[in-house]
Amino acid sequence: MDPTIYKVLFLEDEPTIRDVLTEYMLISGYEVTAAERGDTAIELLNQNTYDIAVLDIMVPGVDGFAVLEHIQQHCSETAVIMLTALEDEKTQVKAFNLYADDYVIKPVSPIILLKRMETILRRTKNHSEKGKTENGESQKGLYLKEESYCAYYQDKKLPLTLSEYLLLQTLFKEPDRVFTREQLILRIFNEDYIGNDRIIDAHVKNLRKKLPISCIKTVIGVGYQYDREGAGI
């Protein structure tokens, strides 16, 4: 991956952490804009486009959750990593329910954070698939545009995060296969993911809320499958 093309919004109010992690990102080739207040981060999002945002939760002004909500409402193509000292389950569940792509607990190794960022951004380097037919006519139903990492239904773009898109892509492309959570993690995060495999359940829950059709089937005791019948195929 060539990180020099990626723009990062980094929200962190603690000066030492902000300076150290910003320096690591810059050395790795990222273009970084740092902010120490949540309202400042929202102003930056309104003025610029970012590939990924790394957000501390407890910051002055509006908190990191408010910034995350703003991203999902107005900048849905921006991936988000929540970076926080809060490690309780309730806070983590809230982050994933607000469609965060990942959740990293402080103190964090700069190298681990960079690997998490790389893992998420690497997903934008996969295959290409057109959302139009060869004669240029619009497709009906659910389809993917892999060159832009977007999913559409009846020509309307769905507001999916990168993780949600890649989860849907994995199931959509092999509808006859049942995937375990571990297999989905490998498809979405590659081998770099460190954490509980129940993150897949959170992403499935969020994806189902955004899809206008019931096309993700739970196979009890195994995992998940694309449901042709639910998709109307």
C-alpha positions as CSV (number, residue, x, y, z in Angstrom):
1,M,0.0,0.0,0.0
2,D,1.2,3.5,-0.8
3,P,-0.1,5.6,2.1
4,T,1.1,8.9,0.6
5,I,-2.3,9.3,-1.2
6,Y,-4.3,9.0,2.1
7,K,-5.5,12.0,4.1
8,V,-6.0,11.5,7.8
9,L,-8.0,13.6,10.3
10,F,-6.6,12.9,13.8
11,L,-8.7,14.1,16.8
12,E,-6.7,14.0,20.1
13,D,-6.6,16.5,22.9
14,E,-3.6,15.2,24.8
15,P,-0.5,17.0,23.3
16,T,2.1,14.3,23.8
17,I,-0.1,11.5,22.3
18,R,-1.2,13.8,19.4
19,D,2.4,14.8,18.6
20,V,3.9,11.3,18.8
21,L,1.2,9.6,16.8
22,T,1.0,12.4,14.2
23,E,4.8,12.1,13.7
24,Y,4.5,8.3,13.2
25,M,1.7,8.9,10.6
26,L,3.8,11.5,8.8
27,I,6.8,9.3,8.7
28,S,4.6,6.5,7.2
29,G,3.6,8.9,4.4
30,Y,0.1,9.9,5.4
31,E,-1.1,13.5,5.1
32,V,-2.3,14.4,8.6
33,T,-4.5,17.1,9.9
34,A,-4.6,17.1,13.7
35,A,-7.3,18.7,15.9
36,E,-7.7,18.9,19.7
37,R,-11.4,19.8,19.8
38,G,-14.4,17.9,18.4
39,D,-16.1,21.1,17.0
40,T,-12.8,21.9,15.2
41,A,-12.8,18.4,13.7
42,I,-16.4,18.9,12.4
43,E,-15.3,22.2,10.8
44,L,-12.4,20.5,9.1
45,L,-14.7,17.7,7.8
46,N,-17.0,20.4,6.3
47,Q,-14.1,22.0,4.5
48,N,-12.1,18.9,3.4
49,T,-12.3,15.3,2.4
50,Y,-10.5,12.6,4.4
51,D,-9.8,9.0,3.7
52,I,-9.8,8.0,7.4
53,A,-10.4,9.7,10.7
54,V,-8.8,8.6,14.0
55,L,-11.0,10.0,16.8
56,D,-10.4,10.2,20.5
57,I,-13.8,10.1,22.4
58,M,-13.1,12.4,25.4
59,V,-12.1,15.7,23.9
60,P,-13.1,19.3,24.5
61,G,-16.1,20.7,22.7
62,V,-18.3,18.0,21.2
63,D,-17.0,14.5,21.9
64,G,-15.7,11.9,19.4
65,F,-19.1,10.2,19.2
66,A,-20.6,13.5,17.9
67,V,-17.8,13.7,15.3
68,L,-18.4,10.0,14.3
69,E,-22.1,10.7,13.9
70,H,-21.3,13.7,11.7
71,I,-19.1,11.6,9.5
72,Q,-21.7,8.9,9.0
73,Q,-24.3,11.6,8.1
74,H,-22.2,13.7,5.8
75,C,-18.9,11.9,5.0
76,S,-19.9,8.3,4.8
77,E,-16.9,7.3,2.6
78,T,-14.5,8.3,5.4
79,A,-13.4,5.3,7.5
80,V,-13.3,5.8,11.2
81,I,-11.1,4.4,14.0
82,M,-12.1,5.3,17.6
83,L,-9.1,5.8,19.8
84,T,-9.9,6.0,23.5
85,A,-9.0,5.0,27.0
86,L,-12.6,3.9,27.6
87,E,-12.6,0.1,27.3
88,D,-16.0,-0.8,28.8
89,E,-18.2,-2.9,26.6
90,K,-21.0,-0.3,26.5
91,T,-18.8,2.3,25.0
92,Q,-17.4,-0.1,22.4
93,V,-20.9,-1.2,21.4
94,K,-22.0,2.4,21.1
95,A,-19.0,3.1,18.7
96,F,-19.9,0.1,16.5
97,N,-23.6,1.0,16.6
98,L,-22.6,4.4,15.2
99,Y,-20.7,2.5,12.4
100,A,-17.1,2.9,13.5
101,D,-14.8,0.7,11.5
102,D,-12.5,-0.1,14.4
103,Y,-12.0,0.6,18.1
104,V,-8.5,0.9,19.6
105,I,-7.9,1.2,23.3
106,K,-5.2,3.6,24.7
107,P,-2.4,3.3,25.5
108,V,-1.7,2.0,22.0
109,S,1.5,1.2,20.2
110,P,2.0,3.6,17.3
111,I,2.9,0.6,15.1
112,I,-0.3,-1.2,16.0
113,L,-2.4,1.9,15.2
114,L,-0.6,2.2,11.9
115,K,-1.3,-1.4,11.1
116,R,-5.0,-0.9,11.9
117,M,-5.1,2.1,9.6
118,E,-3.3,0.2,6.9
119,T,-5.7,-2.8,7.2
120,I,-8.7,-0.6,6.7
121,L,-7.3,1.4,3.9
122,R,-5.9,-1.7,2.1
123,R,-9.5,-2.7,1.5
124,T,-9.7,0.0,-1.1
125,K,-7.2,-1.8,-3.2
126,N,-9.3,-4.8,-4.2
127,H,-11.1,-5.7,-7.4
128,S,-13.2,-3.6,-9.8
129,E,-16.8,-4.3,-10.7
130,K,-19.1,-2.0,-12.7
131,G,-22.5,-0.9,-11.4
132,K,-23.8,-0.4,-15.0
133,T,-24.5,-2.8,-17.7
134,E,-22.4,-2.9,-20.8
135,N,-24.8,-0.7,-22.8
136,G,-24.7,1.9,-20.0
137,E,-28.2,1.2,-18.7
138,S,-28.9,1.3,-15.0
139,Q,-29.1,-1.9,-13.0
140,K,-32.0,-2.8,-10.9
141,G,-32.0,-4.3,-7.4
142,L,-28.8,-4.5,-5.4
143,Y,-25.4,-4.1,-7.1
144,L,-21.8,-3.1,-6.2
145,K,-19.4,-0.7,-7.8
146,E,-16.1,-2.0,-6.6
147,E,-14.0,0.7,-8.2
148,S,-15.6,3.2,-5.9
149,Y,-16.4,0.8,-3.0
150,C,-20.1,1.6,-3.0
151,A,-23.3,-0.5,-3.0
152,Y,-26.5,0.6,-4.7
153,Y,-30.1,-0.4,-4.6
154,Q,-32.4,0.7,-7.4
155,D,-29.6,3.1,-8.4
156,K,-29.6,4.7,-5.0
157,K,-26.3,4.7,-3.1
158,L,-26.4,3.0,0.3
159,P,-24.5,4.8,3.1
160,L,-22.2,2.0,4.1
161,T,-18.9,2.2,5.9
162,L,-15.9,0.4,4.4
163,S,-16.3,-2.5,6.8
164,E,-20.0,-2.8,6.0
165,Y,-19.3,-2.6,2.2
166,L,-16.6,-5.3,2.3
167,L,-18.8,-7.6,4.5
168,L,-21.6,-7.2,2.0
169,Q,-19.2,-7.7,-1.0
170,T,-17.9,-10.9,0.5
171,L,-21.3,-12.4,1.0
172,F,-22.7,-11.0,-2.2
173,K,-20.0,-12.5,-4.4
174,E,-20.4,-16.1,-3.0
175,P,-24.1,-16.4,-2.3
176,D,-24.0,-20.2,-2.0
177,R,-21.4,-20.2,0.7
178,V,-21.8,-19.8,4.5
179,F,-19.0,-17.8,6.0
180,T,-17.9,-18.2,9.6
181,R,-17.1,-15.0,11.6
182,E,-13.4,-15.9,11.4
183,Q,-13.5,-16.3,7.6
184,L,-15.3,-12.9,7.3
185,I,-12.6,-11.3,9.5
186,L,-9.9,-12.6,7.2
187,R,-11.8,-11.4,4.1
188,I,-12.4,-7.9,5.6
189,F,-9.4,-7.2,7.9
190,N,-6.9,-9.7,6.5
191,E,-4.7,-11.4,9.1
192,D,-3.9,-8.1,10.9
193,Y,-7.1,-7.8,13.0
194,I,-6.6,-8.2,16.7
195,G,-9.9,-8.5,18.7
196,N,-13.1,-10.3,19.3
197,D,-14.7,-12.0,16.3
198,R,-18.1,-10.6,17.5
199,I,-17.2,-7.4,15.7
200,I,-18.8,-9.2,12.7
201,D,-22.1,-9.4,14.5
202,A,-22.0,-5.6,15.1
203,H,-21.3,-4.9,11.5
204,V,-24.0,-7.3,10.3
205,K,-26.5,-5.6,12.6
206,N,-25.6,-2.2,11.2
207,L,-25.6,-3.4,7.6
208,R,-29.1,-4.9,8.0
209,K,-30.4,-1.5,9.2
210,K,-29.1,0.1,6.0
211,L,-30.1,-2.5,3.5
212,P,-33.6,-2.1,2.0
213,I,-33.9,-5.9,1.5
214,S,-33.4,-8.8,3.9
215,C,-30.5,-10.4,2.1
216,I,-28.2,-11.5,5.0
217,K,-29.1,-14.8,6.5
218,T,-27.9,-16.0,9.9
219,V,-26.9,-19.7,9.8
220,I,-27.2,-20.7,13.5
221,G,-24.0,-22.2,14.8
222,V,-22.0,-21.3,11.7
223,G,-22.1,-17.7,10.6
224,Y,-23.7,-15.7,7.7
225,Q,-24.8,-16.2,4.1
226,Y,-26.2,-14.0,1.3
227,D,-29.9,-14.9,1.1
228,R,-30.9,-15.1,-2.6
229,E,-34.6,-15.4,-1.7
230,G,-34.5,-12.4,0.6
231,A,-32.8,-10.4,-2.1
232,G,-35.5,-11.3,-4.6
233,I,-33.2,-13.3,-6.9
